[in-house]
Amino acid sequence: MASKTKKQAILIQSPKGMHDILPEDYELYQKVYEKAEEISEYYGFSPIQTPHLERTELFGASLGETSDIIEKQMYTLRTTGGNHLALRPEGTVGVMRAYLEHGMHTLPQPVMLRYKGSFFRHERPQKGRYREFQQFGLEIINEEKASAEAIVIKILTLTLEELGAGPIIVRINSLGDKDCKAGYRKDLLSYYRKKINGLCKSCQKRYKTNPLRLLDCKEEGCAEIKKEAPQMINYLCNPCKQHFKEVLEFLDSSGIPYFLDTYLVRGLDYYSRTVFEIFKDSKKKQEGEAENEVEETQIALGGGGRYDYLAKMLSRKDFPAIGGGLGVDRVVQLLKEKDAKAKTNKTPKVFFVQLGSAAKHKSLDIMEKFRKTHLSVAQSMGKDSLKGQMKIADKLNVPYALIMGQKEVMEESIIIHDMNSRAQETVSVDKVVEIIKQKIK
Ligand code: HAM
């Protein structure tokens, strides 16, 4: 019996790390997407939607066989026809695949695309880290100029600020191109060679497979060793140095707060040159003090970078590109913590109390009049008593309730009840929409 109850309890739980977006949060998710879309559309980004499933080898060929995503985080399946597919762990690769597949290089360049939706990574769930998560992404393909970095970072940070999620700060670095990166990798290996016994098990493996990722380890011992490690910035070749300088100049002139994190590497192998992450700026800057850190425990609200070699990894063509994404679940969480409620037109301003079946019939017609003027009206058709319906109106915190009973139906009138002062007035049904509109203006 007990085990049956346990089984049933599990049956109604969503899969680990995957969560429902309930009505009270849904509006906030919409608000984040709408703001990001509004700004990026203004800057010339067109929408694209790619499939949730892609061929597994597409990700293997681009994210790096030794990256965490490929090694342990992908949800893969085999179709009955024998094809190997994977749930997309991120969006950049699918967008680049679409660019190549549809010959978008024949369109006016660069091609600027935006997208949104669910992504999947089999990670250890924790606060702000899910196995299915929502992302809004931007990609500028076939553009090598530093201004492209500026546009992407500007849109992502502006979105956060305009949503009320600020202040934010950008952590930025350059990984160089394939030539200068190779010199850095060599020196990094030589530095870590003498310290290998002090590294954690995963880093001992990373040393052999993916040494740049040694810089990303949060283990105490590894973080200590990192402090003296060589820094990529000192290895940049002249063109990479010049490019990075221009990126930083753009950030300066756009007033985007940032700090240089010379150990920022990011978890996806397709990056070259600029990489960045966006954080909430929780350290209050003192007068005259430089912003140069974010708390180690903080999770990124967004991230991205340049991926000049991705097209070449998937095809024979070269298309330099840059992009970035916002973790929408994390942004929503932050907005909730800041108590920024989704204030949209959809938040009801009026509750419609209907008493008796004649009023309920009439109400559909009146609700429709409100809908046409984009005024959201809440109601509870299933409840009959005045007390029950007023209780809900109270809970919803609406400024006005409309009350219609048998008498009002006969007289073609309706009562407007001020929820704060409790004052009431009876008005004609024909005029009620206009009067409410004036009142809540
Ligand atoms: P990413 O840094 O892996 O980059 O993800 C971007 C953002 O998505 C992160 O900063 C974080 O806010 C959110 N995110 C990532 N994983 C999770 C998770 N498990 N749960 C909740 N939120 C998460 C990319 O995905 C790149 N495709 C971004 C990009 C676009 N680079 C170039 N173009």
Boltz pocket constraint, residues with backbone or C-beta under 6 A from the ligand:
constraints:
  - pocket:
      binder: B
      contacts: [[A, 89], [A, 90], [A, 91], [A, 92], [A, 121], [A, 123], [A, 128], [A, 129], [A, 130], [A, 131], [A, 132], [A, 133], [A, 134], [A, 135], [A, 137], [A, 138], [A, 139], [A, 278], [A, 300], [A, 301], [A, 302], [A, 303], [A, 304], [A, 305], [A, 306], [A, 307], [A, 322], [A, 323], [A, 324], [A, 325], [A, 326], [A, 327], [A, 328], [A, 329], [A, 330]]
      max_distance: 6.0
